[in-house]
């Protein structure tokens, strides 16, 4: 099951409702600082889809988008019943407006929670679903300075409504991303990789050779944690729930760089002592499940023996709000993540691409338990 926000270190979602999609972090360190901080088909990306556009104009004189379809919900409830595809009118561009043709947008658990009305923040109704995705700039207003026609862009924050073919956004709610990375990597860049990056960077001074333990390791955040940690030389102990395809899942996570993949039941068994002969006890625990699983992660932290454990909740949406005035914080993080993507060290989670017209099937698949693939709407 996928989690859109992790309750950071040991407790990714400790003390937070699952549908709130927050994460808790638990870290451990020597005697002083320990904190607790959630069949696959991949889209074939053609050169044009990867962003190889002709020479880019400063702004376009005529709109390249004449028709817009969007997945709209007018009431909260079961996504399969309340989400409908509708034709929507695009507003006038305006001096600071940016016309964006959406290319791809994932369906995250937080998106589902918003439709259900259970998420921590909710847009006014009616609303267009989706908080993440990538689009290409088609036209910009005369006062837009940071974007040009042909740029790839992603939302700076949640709530824009990305399940649509096109939209007019304000310049300040978009951030550019390189168009030389895979489309699915760009579409899924703004939430899970950013969450993983911050949790591995902000709560414990991890060094090569250190280890991190996490549950929900097959989630989008979990897969990003595995890859970013591996790129930094940090070991990961990855906990997943038992399932029919456990062997295939373990092999896939190991291919991403997971050092150890274990079932939740193993956390309570003596075999953990043997594991810690191979890797050091973790300094950081990331929990996206809560309950007994979080408690068991905590038991294995290095700092527990010093009784200096701290629990922190983490929500990437809040981090972005807190750093809204520091544009370099977000752009710098995205630059580092894109560098990992180009270097083959960070890939998108396993995805199933679905046409916008087939959204009902995608929404149904996104809500099924033990699904390790992310549904991505392709426009």
C-alpha positions in Angstrom: 0.0 0.0 0.0 1.2 3.5 -0.9 1.5 6.3 1.7 1.8 9.9 0.5 3.5 11.1 3.7 5.5 9.3 6.1 5.6 9.8 9.8 9.3 10.3 9.7 12.0 8.4 11.4 10.8 5.7 13.6 7.2 6.9 13.5 6.3 8.1 10.1 2.8 8.4 10.9 2.9 8.0 14.7 0.0 9.7 16.3 -1.5 10.9 13.1 -4.4 9.4 11.3 -3.5 7.4 8.2 -5.8 9.5 6.0 -4.0 12.6 7.1 -1.0 11.3 5.2 1.6 12.7 7.6 4.8 11.0 8.5 6.8 10.6 11.6 10.5 10.4 12.0 12.5 8.6 14.6 16.3 9.0 14.7 18.9 7.6 16.9 22.4 8.7 17.5 25.3 8.0 19.9 24.2 9.4 23.2 22.6 12.6 22.4 20.5 13.2 19.3 17.8 10.8 18.3 14.6 11.7 16.6 11.6 9.9 15.3 10.7 11.6 12.5 5.0 6.3 4.6 1.5 -6.6 -14.2 3.6 -3.2 -14.0 3.6 -1.2 -17.2 5.9 1.8 -17.7 5.0 4.6 -20.0 7.2 4.7 -23.1 8.6 8.2 -23.4 9.2 9.4 -26.9 11.6 12.2 -27.6 8.7 14.7 -27.8 7.3 13.5 -24.6 10.6 13.9 -22.9 10.6 17.6 -23.6 12.6 18.1 -26.8 10.7 21.1 -28.1 11.6 23.5 -30.8 13.3 26.7 -29.9 11.1 28.3 -27.2 9.4 31.6 -27.5 9.1 34.1 -24.7 5.4 34.0 -24.9 2.8 32.8 -27.3 0.3 35.0 -29.0 -2.4 32.4 -29.4 -3.5 29.6 -27.1 -2.6 26.1 -28.2 -5.3 24.6 -26.0 -8.9 24.9 -27.2 -10.6 22.2 -25.2 -10.0 21.1 -21.6 -11.2 18.0 -19.8 -10.9 17.6 -16.1 -11.8 15.1 -13.4 -14.2 17.0 -11.1 -15.9 16.2 -7.8 -18.7 18.3 -6.6 -19.3 16.3 -3.3 -17.0 14.3 -1.0 -17.4 10.6 -1.1 -16.4 7.4 -2.9 -14.1 8.5 -5.7 -15.6 6.0 -8.0 -19.0 7.7 -7.6 -18.2 11.4 -7.2 -15.4 11.9 -9.7 -16.6 12.7 -13.2 -14.9 13.9 -16.3 -16.2 17.2 -17.4 -15.4 19.9 -20.0 -14.2 23.0 -18.3 -13.6 26.5 -19.5 -10.2 28.0 -19.2 -10.0 31.5 -17.7 -8.3 34.4 -19.4 -4.5 34.2 -19.2 -3.8 37.5 -17.6 -0.4 39.2 -17.2 1.0 36.7 -14.6 -0.9 33.7 -15.9 0.7 30.5 -17.4 -1.2 28.2 -19.7 -0.1 24.6 -19.0 -0.9 21.5 -20.9 -0.8 18.6 -18.4 1.2 15.6 -19.5 0.9 13.2 -16.6 -0.5 13.2 -13.1 -0.4 10.4 -10.5 -3.1 9.2 -8.1 -1.7 9.5 -4.6 -3.4 8.4 -1.3 -3.7 12.0 -0.3 -5.6 12.7 -3.6 -8.1 9.9 -2.6 -8.4 11.3 0.9 -9.2 14.8 -0.5 -12.0 13.4 -2.6 -13.3 11.5 0.4 -13.1 14.6 2.5 -10.8 13.1 5.1 -7.5 14.9 4.3 -5.9 17.6 6.4 -6.6 20.3 3.8 -9.5 20.4 1.5 -10.2 22.6 -1.5 -13.5 24.4 -2.1 -16.1 22.4 -4.0 -16.5 21.8 -6.9 -12.8 20.9 -7.3 -10.5 19.2 -9.7 -8.7 16.2 -8.3 -4.9 15.7 -8.1 -2.1 17.4 -6.3 0.9 16.3 -8.3 1.9 16.0 -11.9 3.9 17.6 -14.7 2.9 19.8 -17.6 4.4 21.8 -20.4 4.0 25.6 -20.7 2.0 26.5 -23.7 1.6 30.3 -23.2 2.7 32.9 -20.6 1.4 36.3 -19.7 3.3 39.4 -20.6 4.6 39.9 -17.0 5.8 36.3 -16.4 9.5 36.3 -15.9 10.5 32.8 -14.6 8.9 30.6 -17.2 8.9 30.2 -21.0 6.9 28.3 -23.5 8.2 24.7 -23.6 9.2 24.6 -20.0 8.2 21.6 -17.9 6.5 22.6 -14.6 5.2 20.9 -11.5 3.1 22.4 -8.7 4.9 24.1 -5.8 2.2 23.0 -3.4 -0.9 20.9 -3.0 -4.4 21.9 -4.1 -4.0 23.0 -7.8 -6.0 20.1 -9.3 -3.8 18.3 -11.7 -6.2 15.7 -13.1 -7.0 17.7 -16.2 -5.7 18.2 -19.7 -4.9 21.9 -19.3 -5.1 24.8 -16.9 -4.2 28.4 -16.4 -2.1 28.8 -13.3 -0.5 31.8 -11.6 3.3 31.9 -12.2 4.1 31.7 -8.5 2.4 28.3 -7.9 4.6 26.6 -10.5 8.2 25.5 -10.4 10.2 24.5 -13.5 11.8 21.0 -13.8 14.3 19.8 -16.4 12.6 18.2 -19.5 15.5 15.8 -20.0 14.3 13.4 -17.3 11.7 10.6 -17.8 8.1 11.8 -17.9 7.0 9.5 -15.0 10.0 10.7 -12.9 8.9 14.3 -13.4 5.2 13.5 -12.8 6.0 11.9 -9.4 8.8 14.2 -8.3 7.0 16.7 -6.1 5.7 14.6 -3.2 7.4 11.2 -2.4 11.0 12.0 -3.4 10.9 15.3 -1.7 9.5 13.7 1.5 12.2 11.0 1.4 14.9 13.6 0.8 13.9 15.8 3.7 13.5 13.0 6.1 16.9 11.7 5.3 18.5 15.2 5.5 16.8 17.1 8.3 16.5 14.9 11.3 19.8 13.0 11.7 23.3 13.6 10.5 23.6 10.3 8.6 27.0 9.2 7.3 28.0 6.5 4.9 27.8 3.2 6.7 24.9 4.3 9.0 21.6 2.5 8.7 17.9 3.5 8.5 14.9 1.3 9.2 11.5 1.9 7.6 8.1 0.2 7.3 5.8 0.6 4.3 9.1 0.2 2.3 7.2 -0.6 -0.9 5.4 2.8 -0.8 6.4 5.6 -3.1 8.2 7.3 -0.2 9.8 4.0 0.8 11.2 3.4 -2.6 12.6 6.9 -2.8 14.2 6.4 0.7 15.9 3.2 -0.5 17.4 4.9 -3.5 18.5 8.2 -2.0 20.0 6.4 1.0 21.9 4.0 -1.3 23.2 7.0 -3.2 24.6 8.3 0.1 26.0 5.0 1.2 23.4 4.6 3.9 22.1 1.1 4.6 18.3 0.5 4.7 16.4 -2.1 6.6 13.0 -2.3 4.8 9.9 -3.8 6.5 6.9 -4.9 4.4 3.7 -6.7 5.1 3.4 -10.3 4.1 1.7 -10.8 0.7 1.4 -13.4 -2.1 4.0 -11.7 -4.2 6.5 -11.1 -1.4 9.4 -12.6 -3.2 8.9 -10.5 -6.3 8.5 -7.4 -4.2 11.6 -8.1 -2.2 13.6 -8.6 -5.4 12.3 -5.3 -6.8 13.2 -3.4 -3.7 16.6 -5.0 -3.7 17.1 -4.0 -7.3 16.5 -0.4 -6.2 19.3 -0.7 -3.5 17.5 -2.1 -0.5 20.1 -3.9 1.6 17.6 -5.9 3.6 13.9 -6.6 3.1 12.0 -8.3 6.0 8.5 -9.0 7.0 6.8 -7.2 9.9 6.8 -10.4 11.9 10.6 -10.6 11.8 10.8 -7.4 13.9 9.7 -9.4 16.9 12.0 -12.4 16.3 15.6 -13.2 17.5 16.8 -13.1 13.9 17.0 -9.3 14.2 20.1 -9.9 16.4 21.7 -11.7 13.5 20.8 -8.9 11.2 22.5 -6.4 13.4 25.7 -8.3 13.1 25.7 -7.4 9.4 24.6 -3.7 9.7 24.7 -1.3 12.6 21.5 -0.6 14.5 19.6 2.2 12.8 20.0 5.9 13.8 16.8 6.8 12.1 13.4 5.0 11.8 10.7 6.0 9.3 7.2 4.9 10.1 4.2 5.1 7.8 2.0 2.6 9.4 1.7 3.3 13.2 0.6 0.8 15.8 2.7 -2.2 16.7 4.8 -1.8 13.7 6.0 1.6 14.8 6.6 0.3 18.3 8.7 -2.5 17.0 10.8 -0.1 14.8 11.5 2.0 17.9 12.8 -1.0 19.8 15.6 -1.5 17.3 16.9 2.1 17.3 20.5 2.6 18.3 19.6 5.5 20.6 17.0 3.5 22.5 19.7 2.2 24.8 20.4 5.7 25.8 16.7 6.5 26.2 17.1 9.6 24.1 14.5 9.0 21.5 12.5 11.8 19.9 9.4 11.5 17.7 8.8 14.0 15.0 5.9 14.3 12.5 6.7 15.3 9.0 4.4 16.6 6.2 6.1 17.8 3.0 3.2 20.1 2.3 3.9 22.0 5.6 7.6 22.0 4.7 6.9 23.7 1.4 4.6 26.3 3.2 7.3 27.0 5.7 9.9 27.6 3.0 7.6 29.4 0.6 9.8 32.6 0.8 13.0 30.6 0.3 12.7 29.7 -3.3 16.2 28.3 -3.3 15.3 25.6 -0.8 12.8 23.9 -3.1 14.8 24.5 -6.3 18.0 23.2 -4.7 16.3 20.0 -3.5 14.7 19.4 -6.9 18.1 20.0 -8.6 19.7 17.3 -6.4 16.9 14.9 -7.0 17.0 15.5 -10.8 20.8 14.9 -10.7 20.1 11.5 -9.1 17.5 10.7 -11.7 19.9 11.6 -14.6 22.6 9.5 -12.9 20.3 6.4 -12.8 20.2 6.5 -9.0 16.6 7.5 -8.6 13.7 6.2 -10.6 10.0 6.7 -10.5 8.0 4.1 -8.5 6.5 1.2 -10.4 3.7 2.9 -12.3 0.7 1.9 -14.4 -0.1 4.5 -17.0 -3.8 5.1 -17.6 -5.6 7.4 -20.0 -7.7 10.1 -18.5 -10.8 8.6 -20.0 -10.2 5.4 -18.0 -9.9 7.2 -14.7 -12.6 5.0 -13.1 -10.4 2.0 -13.5 -7.4 3.9 -12.2 -9.2 5.2 -9.1 -10.4 1.7 -8.3 -6.9 0.2 -8.7 -5.4 3.0 -6.5 -7.7 2.0 -3.6 -6.9 -1.7 -3.6 -4.7 -3.0 -0.7 -1.3 -4.5 -1.3 -0.9 -2.8 -4.6 2.7 -1.7 -5.2 2.2 0.2 -8.4 1.1 3.8 -8.7 -1.6 4.8 -11.1 -0.6 7.7 -13.4 -3.1 9.5 -15.5 -1.6 10.3 -18.9 -3.2 13.1 -20.9 
